[in-house]
């Protein structure tokens, strides 16, 4: 039996496909609603701006990218008084 072929000191082999898992954006939505209010001092109603029509697409990209990081940014708009906006 011949030894496996090597290139630059590494074995040539086919990469195994990455495992796939079902990701439910609704579970992530619930998680953020329970995590963020005590962590950033927000009311659940303040977080409505996070959950727009593009939320599912953003968290799906986050879930599919193995090195992804998701940031939630709290922005206070002075022009409208004491309103805070949150972005992912």
C-alpha positions as CSV (number, residue, x, y, z in Angstrom):
1,X,0.0,0.0,0.0
2,X,1.4,3.4,-1.0
3,X,1.7,6.2,1.7
4,X,-0.7,9.1,1.3
5,X,0.5,11.9,-1.0
6,X,1.7,15.0,0.7
7,X,2.0,18.6,-0.4
8,X,4.2,21.0,1.6
9,X,4.3,18.6,4.5
10,X,0.5,18.2,4.9
11,X,-1.6,15.3,3.8
12,X,-3.9,15.8,0.8
13,X,-7.3,14.8,1.9
14,X,-10.8,16.0,1.2
15,X,-12.3,18.3,3.7
16,X,-15.3,16.9,5.5
17,X,-18.4,19.1,5.0
18,X,-19.2,21.3,8.0
19,X,-22.0,20.1,10.1
20,X,-25.3,21.8,9.6
21,X,-27.7,22.6,12.4
22,X,-31.1,24.2,12.3
23,X,-31.0,27.7,13.7
24,X,-34.3,29.2,14.9
25,X,-34.2,33.0,14.9
26,X,-37.2,33.1,17.3
27,X,-35.1,31.4,20.0
28,X,-32.4,33.9,19.5
29,X,-35.0,36.7,19.6
30,X,-36.2,35.4,23.0
31,X,-32.7,35.1,24.2
32,X,-31.9,38.7,23.4
33,X,-35.1,39.9,25.0
34,X,-34.1,38.1,28.3
35,X,-30.4,39.0,28.2
36,X,-30.2,42.6,27.0
37,X,-32.5,44.5,29.5
38,X,-30.4,43.7,32.6
39,X,-27.1,43.9,30.7
40,X,-27.5,47.3,29.0
41,X,-30.2,48.8,31.2
42,X,-33.1,48.8,28.6
43,X,-36.8,48.1,28.8
44,X,-38.0,45.2,26.5
45,X,-40.0,47.8,24.6
46,X,-36.8,49.7,23.9
47,X,-35.5,46.8,21.9
48,X,-38.2,46.9,19.3
49,X,-35.8,48.5,16.8
50,X,-33.7,45.4,16.9
51,X,-36.4,43.1,15.7
52,X,-37.2,44.6,12.3
53,X,-38.0,42.8,9.0
54,X,-34.3,42.1,8.5
55,X,-33.6,40.5,11.9
56,X,-34.0,36.9,10.7
57,X,-31.6,37.4,7.8
58,X,-29.0,39.1,10.0
59,X,-29.0,36.3,12.7
60,X,-29.0,33.6,10.0
61,X,-25.8,35.1,8.6
62,X,-24.4,35.2,12.1
63,X,-25.4,31.6,12.7
64,X,-23.9,30.4,9.4
65,X,-20.5,32.1,9.8
66,X,-18.3,30.2,12.2
67,X,-16.2,33.2,13.1
68,X,-19.0,35.7,13.3
69,X,-19.5,38.1,16.1
70,X,-22.8,40.0,16.7
71,X,-22.8,43.4,18.3
72,X,-25.8,45.2,19.8
73,X,-25.2,48.9,19.9
74,X,-27.1,51.3,22.1
75,X,-27.4,54.8,20.5
76,X,-29.1,57.7,22.3
77,X,-30.6,60.2,20.0
78,X,-30.5,63.6,21.6
79,X,-32.8,65.3,19.1
80,X,-35.8,63.3,20.2
81,X,-35.4,63.5,23.9
82,X,-34.6,60.5,25.9
83,X,-35.0,57.8,23.2
84,X,-32.5,55.0,22.8
85,X,-32.1,53.0,19.6
86,X,-30.5,49.6,19.3
87,X,-28.9,48.1,16.3
88,X,-27.4,44.7,15.5
